Every structure is written in C-alpha cells, then in structure tokens.
Amino acid sequence: MKLRVLIFSSDDTSGYIHSLLSSDQIELVGNVKDENIVLDEISRKHPDIILVVVTDYINKALRTCQQIYLLRPRTIPVVLSDENDPINLRKIMQTGVHYILPLSIDSESLIEQLHGIYSNEMTRIIAMENTAATTWKSKLIVVFGAQGGIGKTALAANLAVKLAQRKRKVMLLDYDLQFGDLNVFMGIDSKDTISDLLQEQSNPNADTIRRFCSLHASGVNLLSNPRSPEFAEGISVMQTERIAASLRSYYDYVIVDTATSFSDINLSCFDAASEILFVTDMDIAALRNSKKALTVLKSLVDDKKIKLIIGKQYPGNISIANVANALEMPIWASIPYDQKTMVDALNQGIPVVLDAPNSKISKAYTMIANQLDQSTEPEKNNSNTKKGLFRK
C-alpha cells in the first residue's frame, strides 16, 4: 500500500526530503512550513505519517509534535533530525513522539522504516480501540466552565462522592493547577500534591500516583494541585495526560476539575474525555462567556461529549429556557441555588451530599451521578439519557 506522507519543515530541507521519498510506495500529500496550520492540513489531507524535520527551530518543532500527538492521534509523527544533544532528544520524546530517524538516512532505509512504523502503530491503535470497545468501562469526566464561582468545583467534588457511594472506584484530579481548591470542598488537608509527585517521578505509574493521593472518608481519592501557583509552571501537558491515562486502568471514574481557560492541559483533557460537564451560571455576563467558550469547545470535540449544566439555578428574569436558547444547547441538568446549605457544608469541610443529603441540591447531584453511572451500562439506559436530567 502507498503511505500518505505530509512533511513539516520550516527551512529549506523539504526539497531534500521530497527526493528521499520519491517512490511508488509513498504518496506525498504536501509540505507545511507554518506551525499554525499543521492541524488544519492534517484534517484536510489525512496523512498516515507526518515527517517533522528538526534542524535549527527545535521549539517550533516541539510545539508541532505535541499538538499532533494530542489532537491528531491517528496521524503518526516521525522526527527527522541529526540532533545529538541528549537533552533535546529527551524533549522530543516527551512530546509523545516515539520515532526519531537521522536526517542523513538514505531513501531506501527511510521508506522501509516508515512502512514498519506505520504497521506497528496501526496494530497498536486497533488493539487499543478493540479493548476499549469490549472491556474498558473507565470514564474520564472533565468538569469545565468559562469562569469561576459557577459551581464547577462543587459539582466535581459532590459527583465524586455520590459515585463512590455507588461502590465505584473514583479519583479526583485537581488540574486547576494554580488556584484549584478541590481539597477545600472535600475537607482534606493534602500533605502531598501533583508537584510533589512529579518531582519524585516525572513519568509515574498508577501505583506511584496513588501514594501521593489523599483518601477521603467516602472512598474518593484526590490528587491535589500544587500548594503554590508558581509550582504549576513546571508541570507539562504530557505529564498530566499520562497521570490521567495511568489512573484509568485502575479507577472506574477519573474526574478532572479544570481551570477556566483553553490551556494546553485543558485541550488534552477535552480530547481524552468520555464526558465534558460544561457548567454555566444564569446571569448575562456568565452566559456571554459560556457562549464564547462553547463555540470553541464544539470546534474541538464531538458535541455528544458535552453536557450543559446550570451550576446555580436561582429565580429571576432569566429562565432555564432562556439559558438553553442563549447557548443553543439543551440543559442536561440544573443544580438548585441554596447558598446557606452549600456554605455551611463548605465551612465544615464536608461535601454537601454528606452534610445535607436530603436537600434539593444534594438530590440534584445524586441524579447527575446516577445518570452518568447508568450510561456505562447500555442495557440500563432509559429515555433520560437522550432527554437529559432537567425537566420543565
């Protein structure tokens, strides 16, 4: 078969690479010099392999490799470089690239290597997809919103507790690395954090990660954000991605509370998510921000992943129907606004579903947890799955 190959080269080496790939076994689909359009070109031309030429512009190549690995996983990035510096080689590998070939390689060897790489990677991808389809019920739930103070973290914490009460193994990840406060909502004084973990082991496995987690009385495990914002700078996308992926082999649910931005870490989470719980408030400013954020989010992921939730439903001039119309999306669930109950629970360091289990707000969290958990077993699904939890 012919391999479809796209070349990314920001200098004058593309002509040389073209000559190496002049073969009836290779179909060259183009050459890209601008890193800002690489992803669009991959989507348009569907190459099997993208050759990333690394010469003088290593930072540009690193950014490109990382974007391809995270956002276009079915296109295999292969680096061509005569780089001998072990630090730079390690940086390339940390972007997710598994194959680095010498730029001085001859034509026959290059074509043979590319066919071998493609065969190996497609076998791995097919095996992973088949395994996921048949045996893997683990879910990565990402909780996201366009601004703070909308009930996003409260949803993540209380959802985790309710799923644990259903005898599920649950991990909470606080990926709001600078200003997250999941530990406050859970009433946990975390001795270890994600930055402590990565200082000890830059590529940890599930067992190592669990040693740095805090255990809540409900059975929920929590990996807290760094104790101080400056520690967040040393945490890479690749590390957060590997942590989440490693934990999915052990936990039924990995729930990620994210920062309110389209950071590289959040983009990675969106791509890997089973469900994205998008939380909004009901005031005009929040709805405007949510509208912008949803537009971007829908351009990145399948709409079916996104479930729109009102984090604080309070009486006023703006109705549930108004919110749905404004955001052009059905409301999947709504949390009643009950400031006293929520603040009392927060001040005691107890999730509200434990502090006030019979309150309306707790019942709403319970409905969300039940619906998400039912969706892991298709035979138990009912009409609520399509229509959402909210009822007029």
C-alpha positions as CSV (number, residue, x, y, z in Angstrom):
1,M,0.0,0.0,0.0
2,K,1.0,3.6,-0.5
3,L,1.7,5.6,2.6
4,R,0.3,9.1,2.7
5,V,3.1,11.4,4.0
6,L,2.9,15.1,5.0
7,I,6.2,17.0,5.6
8,F,6.6,19.7,8.2
9,S,9.8,21.7,7.6
10,S,10.3,25.3,8.4
11,D,13.5,25.7,6.4
12,D,14.8,24.6,3.0
13,T,15.2,20.9,3.7
14,S,11.8,20.0,2.2
15,G,13.2,19.5,-1.3
16,Y,15.8,17.1,0.0
17,I,13.1,15.1,1.9
18,H,11.0,15.0,-1.2
19,S,13.8,13.4,-3.1
20,L,14.2,10.7,-0.4
21,L,10.5,9.8,-0.7
22,S,10.4,9.6,-4.5
23,S,8.9,6.1,-4.6
24,D,5.8,4.3,-5.8
25,Q,5.3,3.3,-2.2
26,I,4.9,6.8,-0.9
27,E,2.2,9.4,-1.7
28,L,3.4,12.9,-0.7
29,V,0.4,14.9,0.2
30,G,2.1,18.2,0.9
31,N,4.6,20.3,2.8
32,V,3.8,22.7,5.6
33,K,6.0,25.4,6.9
34,D,3.7,27.3,9.2
35,E,3.0,25.6,12.6
36,N,-0.3,27.4,12.9
37,I,-1.9,25.4,10.0
38,V,-0.4,22.0,10.6
39,L,-3.5,20.6,12.4
40,D,-5.8,22.0,9.6
41,E,-3.6,20.4,6.9
42,I,-3.8,17.1,8.7
43,S,-7.6,17.3,8.9
44,R,-7.8,18.2,5.3
45,K,-5.3,15.7,3.8
46,H,-5.5,12.8,6.2
47,P,-1.8,11.7,6.1
48,D,-0.8,8.4,7.6
49,I,2.5,9.9,8.8
50,I,3.8,13.4,9.2
51,L,7.6,13.9,9.0
52,V,8.7,16.6,11.3
53,V,12.1,17.9,10.3
54,V,14.1,19.3,13.3
55,T,17.1,21.4,12.5
56,D,17.5,24.9,14.0
57,Y,14.0,25.6,15.1
58,I,13.6,23.0,17.8
59,N,11.0,24.8,19.9
60,K,8.7,25.2,16.9
61,A,9.1,21.5,16.1
62,L,8.4,20.5,19.7
63,R,5.2,22.5,19.8
64,T,4.1,21.0,16.5
65,C,4.9,17.4,17.7
66,Q,2.9,17.9,20.9
67,Q,-0.1,19.3,19.0
68,I,-0.1,16.4,16.6
69,Y,0.2,13.8,19.4
70,L,-2.6,15.2,21.5
71,L,-5.1,16.5,18.9
72,R,-4.5,14.3,15.8
73,P,-3.7,10.9,17.3
74,R,-4.3,8.8,14.2
75,T,-1.6,10.6,12.3
76,I,1.9,9.3,13.3
77,P,4.6,11.9,13.9
78,V,8.1,10.9,12.9
79,V,11.0,13.2,13.5
80,L,13.9,13.5,11.1
81,S,16.9,15.0,12.9
82,D,20.7,14.8,13.3
83,E,20.3,16.2,16.8
84,N,22.8,14.6,19.2
85,D,22.1,16.6,22.3
86,P,20.5,14.1,24.8
87,I,18.6,17.0,26.4
88,N,16.9,18.0,23.1
89,L,16.3,14.3,22.2
90,R,14.6,13.8,25.6
91,K,12.4,17.0,24.9
92,I,11.4,15.5,21.6
93,M,10.4,12.2,23.2
94,Q,8.4,14.0,25.9
95,T,6.1,15.4,23.3
96,G,4.8,11.9,22.6
97,V,7.0,11.2,19.5
98,H,8.3,7.6,19.6
99,Y,10.3,7.6,16.4
100,I,13.4,9.7,15.7
101,L,15.3,8.9,12.4
102,P,18.6,10.5,11.3
103,L,18.2,13.3,8.7
104,S,21.1,11.7,6.9
105,I,19.2,8.4,6.3
106,D,19.2,7.0,2.8
107,S,16.0,6.8,0.7
108,E,15.5,3.0,0.8
109,S,16.0,2.8,4.6
110,L,13.7,5.7,5.2
111,I,10.8,4.2,3.2
112,E,11.3,0.8,4.8
113,Q,11.4,2.4,8.3
114,L,8.2,4.4,7.6
115,H,6.3,1.3,6.5
116,G,7.4,-0.6,9.6
117,I,6.4,2.3,11.9
118,Y,3.0,2.6,10.3
119,S,2.4,-1.1,10.6
120,N,3.4,-1.2,14.2
121,E,1.3,1.9,15.2
122,M,-1.8,0.8,13.4
123,T,-1.7,-2.6,15.1
124,R,-1.4,-0.8,18.4
125,I,-4.2,1.6,17.7
126,I,-6.6,-1.1,16.5
127,A,-5.8,-3.2,19.6
128,M,-6.4,-0.3,21.9
129,E,-9.7,0.6,20.2
130,N,-10.9,-3.0,20.3
131,T,-10.0,-3.3,24.0
132,A,-11.8,-0.1,24.8
133,A,-14.9,-1.1,23.0
134,T,-15.1,-4.5,24.7
135,T,-13.7,-4.3,28.2
136,W,-12.9,-0.8,29.3
137,K,-15.7,0.9,31.2
138,S,-13.5,3.5,32.9
139,K,-14.7,7.1,32.3
140,L,-12.7,10.3,32.3
141,I,-15.2,13.1,33.3
142,V,-14.0,16.6,32.7
143,V,-15.7,19.5,34.6
144,F,-15.2,22.8,32.8
145,G,-16.7,26.3,32.8
146,A,-15.9,29.7,31.4
147,Q,-15.4,31.5,34.7
148,G,-15.1,30.9,38.5
149,G,-17.9,30.9,41.1
150,I,-20.4,29.0,39.0
151,G,-20.4,25.7,41.0
152,K,-17.9,23.8,38.9
153,T,-15.7,22.5,41.7
154,A,-18.7,21.8,43.9
155,L,-20.1,19.6,41.1
156,A,-16.8,17.7,40.7
157,A,-16.5,17.1,44.5
158,N,-20.1,16.0,45.1
159,L,-20.3,14.0,42.0
160,A,-17.2,12.0,43.1
161,V,-18.7,11.3,46.5
162,K,-22.1,10.1,45.0
163,L,-20.3,7.8,42.6
164,A,-18.2,6.4,45.4
165,Q,-21.5,5.7,47.3
166,R,-22.5,3.6,44.3
167,K,-19.4,1.4,45.0
168,R,-17.4,2.8,42.2
169,K,-13.6,3.5,42.4
170,V,-13.2,7.2,42.0
171,M,-10.2,9.5,41.5
172,L,-10.4,13.3,41.7
173,L,-7.7,15.3,39.8
174,D,-7.4,19.0,40.5
175,Y,-6.0,20.3,37.2
176,D,-6.7,23.9,38.1
177,L,-3.0,23.9,38.9
178,Q,-2.6,27.5,40.1
179,F,-5.8,28.2,42.0
180,G,-7.7,24.9,42.5
181,D,-9.4,24.2,45.8
182,L,-10.9,20.7,45.4
183,N,-9.2,19.8,48.7
184,V,-11.2,22.6,50.5
185,F,-14.5,21.2,49.1
186,M,-13.5,17.7,50.2
187,G,-12.3,18.9,53.6
188,I,-8.8,17.5,53.0
189,D,-5.5,19.0,54.1
190,S,-3.3,17.4,51.4
191,K,0.2,16.6,52.6
192,D,1.3,15.7,49.0
193,T,0.4,17.3,45.7
194,I,0.8,16.7,42.0
195,S,4.0,18.8,42.1
196,D,5.5,16.6,44.8
197,L,4.6,13.5,42.8
198,L,6.3,14.8,39.6
199,Q,9.4,15.9,41.5
200,E,9.9,12.4,42.6
201,Q,8.9,10.6,39.3
202,S,8.4,12.6,36.1
203,N,6.6,9.6,34.4
204,P,4.7,7.9,37.3
205,N,2.6,4.8,37.1
206,A,-0.8,4.3,38.8
207,D,0.8,2.8,42.0
208,T,3.2,5.8,42.3
209,I,0.4,8.3,41.8
210,R,-1.8,6.7,44.5
211,R,1.0,7.1,47.0
212,F,0.6,10.9,46.6
213,C,-3.1,11.0,46.8
214,S,-5.3,11.8,49.8
215,L,-8.1,9.4,50.7
216,H,-11.5,10.9,51.7
217,A,-13.8,9.1,54.1
218,S,-16.2,8.4,51.3
219,G,-13.6,6.3,49.5
220,V,-12.7,9.0,46.9
221,N,-9.0,9.6,46.2
222,L,-7.8,13.1,45.5
223,L,-4.6,14.3,43.8
224,S,-4.4,17.9,44.8
225,N,-3.0,20.9,42.9
226,P,0.3,22.4,43.9
227,R,0.4,24.3,47.2
228,S,1.6,27.5,45.5
229,P,0.8,28.8,41.9
230,E,4.5,29.0,40.8
231,F,4.9,25.2,41.0
232,A,2.3,24.9,38.2
233,E,4.8,26.1,35.7
234,G,6.9,23.0,35.9
235,I,4.1,20.6,35.1
236,S,3.7,19.7,31.4
237,V,0.8,18.6,29.3
238,M,2.4,15.2,28.7
239,Q,2.7,14.6,32.5
240,T,-0.9,15.5,33.2
241,E,-2.1,13.4,30.3
242,R,0.0,10.4,31.5
243,I,-1.3,10.7,35.0
244,A,-5.0,10.6,33.8
245,A,-4.3,7.7,31.4
246,S,-2.5,5.6,34.0
247,L,-5.3,6.1,36.5
248,R,-8.0,4.9,34.1
249,S,-6.6,1.4,34.3
250,Y,-7.5,1.3,38.0
251,Y,-10.4,3.6,38.6
252,D,-14.0,3.4,37.3
253,Y,-14.1,7.2,37.2
254,V,-11.4,9.8,36.9
255,I,-13.0,13.2,37.5
256,V,-10.9,16.2,36.4
257,D,-11.7,19.7,37.7
258,T,-10.1,22.1,35.2
259,A,-9.0,25.7,35.2
260,T,-11.3,28.2,33.3
261,S,-9.2,28.5,30.2
262,F,-8.3,26.8,27.0
263,S,-4.8,25.9,28.1
264,D,-2.8,23.1,26.6
265,I,-3.6,20.9,29.6
266,N,-7.3,21.5,29.2
267,L,-7.2,20.8,25.5
268,S,-5.6,17.5,26.3
269,C,-8.3,16.7,28.8
270,F,-11.1,17.6,26.4
271,D,-9.6,15.3,23.8
272,A,-9.4,12.3,26.2
273,A,-12.7,12.9,28.0
274,S,-15.6,10.5,28.0
275,E,-17.9,13.3,29.0
276,I,-17.4,17.1,29.4
277,L,-19.7,18.6,32.0
278,F,-19.9,22.2,31.0
279,V,-21.1,24.4,33.9
280,T,-22.6,27.8,33.5
281,D,-24.3,30.4,35.6
282,M,-27.6,32.2,34.7
283,D,-26.5,35.9,34.6
284,I,-25.8,37.8,31.4
285,A,-22.1,38.0,31.9
286,A,-21.7,34.3,32.6
287,L,-23.9,33.4,29.6
288,R,-21.8,35.6,27.3
289,N,-18.6,33.9,28.4
290,S,-20.3,30.5,28.2
291,K,-21.4,31.2,24.7
292,K,-17.9,32.0,23.6
293,A,-16.4,29.0,25.4
294,L,-19.0,26.6,24.0
295,T,-18.3,27.8,20.4
296,V,-14.6,27.0,20.9
297,L,-15.3,23.7,22.7
298,K,-17.6,22.5,20.0
299,S,-14.9,23.1,17.4
300,L,-12.6,20.9,19.3
301,V,-14.7,17.9,20.4
302,D,-17.8,16.0,19.4
303,D,-21.0,17.8,20.6
304,K,-22.2,14.5,22.1
305,K,-19.4,14.7,24.7
306,I,-20.7,17.9,26.1
307,K,-23.4,18.1,28.8
308,L,-24.6,21.5,29.7
309,I,-25.3,22.1,33.4
310,I,-26.5,25.1,35.3
311,G,-24.4,25.2,38.4
312,K,-26.7,27.6,40.4
313,Q,-30.3,27.7,39.3
314,Y,-31.9,30.7,41.1
315,P,-35.2,32.5,40.5
316,G,-35.0,35.6,38.4
317,N,-35.8,37.2,35.0
318,I,-33.7,34.6,33.2
319,S,-35.3,31.2,32.9
320,I,-34.0,27.7,32.1
321,A,-35.5,28.0,28.7
322,N,-33.7,31.4,28.2
323,V,-30.4,29.8,29.1
324,A,-30.9,26.9,26.6
325,N,-31.9,29.4,23.8
326,A,-29.0,31.7,24.5
327,L,-26.4,28.9,24.4
328,E,-28.2,27.0,21.6
329,M,-28.0,23.7,23.6
330,P,-30.3,21.7,25.8
331,I,-29.9,21.9,29.5
332,W,-28.8,18.4,30.7
333,A,-29.1,19.2,34.4
334,S,-29.6,22.0,36.8
335,I,-28.4,22.5,40.4
336,P,-30.8,24.5,42.7
337,Y,-29.2,27.6,44.3
338,D,-29.0,27.1,48.0
339,Q,-26.3,29.3,49.4
340,K,-26.8,28.6,53.1
341,T,-26.7,24.8,52.7
342,M,-23.7,25.0,50.5
343,V,-21.7,27.5,52.6
344,D,-22.5,25.6,55.8
345,A,-21.1,22.4,54.2
346,L,-18.1,24.2,52.8
347,N,-17.2,25.8,56.1
348,Q,-17.3,22.4,57.8
349,G,-15.2,20.9,55.1
350,I,-17.9,18.3,54.2
351,P,-19.3,17.8,50.7
352,V,-22.9,18.9,50.8
353,V,-24.2,15.4,49.7
354,L,-22.9,14.2,53.1
355,D,-23.7,17.2,55.2
356,A,-27.3,17.7,53.9
357,P,-28.2,14.5,52.0
358,N,-31.9,15.3,51.9
359,S,-31.5,18.9,50.5
360,K,-32.6,19.7,47.0
361,I,-29.1,20.5,46.0
362,S,-27.9,17.1,47.1
363,K,-30.7,15.4,45.3
364,A,-29.6,17.1,42.1
365,Y,-26.1,15.9,42.5
366,T,-27.4,12.4,43.1
367,M,-29.5,12.5,39.9
368,I,-26.4,13.5,37.9
369,A,-24.3,10.7,39.4
370,N,-27.0,8.1,38.8
371,Q,-27.4,9.1,35.2
372,L,-23.7,9.1,34.4
373,D,-23.2,5.8,36.1
374,Q,-26.1,4.2,34.2
375,S,-24.6,5.3,30.9
376,T,-21.7,2.9,31.4
377,E,-24.2,0.0,31.1
378,P,-26.2,0.5,27.9
379,E,-28.9,-2.1,28.8
380,K,-29.9,0.1,31.8
381,N,-30.3,3.3,29.8
382,N,-33.7,4.9,29.6
383,S,-35.2,7.9,27.9
384,N,-33.4,10.2,30.3
385,T,-30.1,9.6,28.5
386,K,-31.3,11.4,25.4
387,K,-33.5,14.0,27.0
388,G,-31.2,14.9,29.9
389,L,-32.0,15.2,33.5
390,F,-33.7,18.5,33.5
391,R,-37.5,18.5,33.3
392,K,-39.6,21.6,32.8
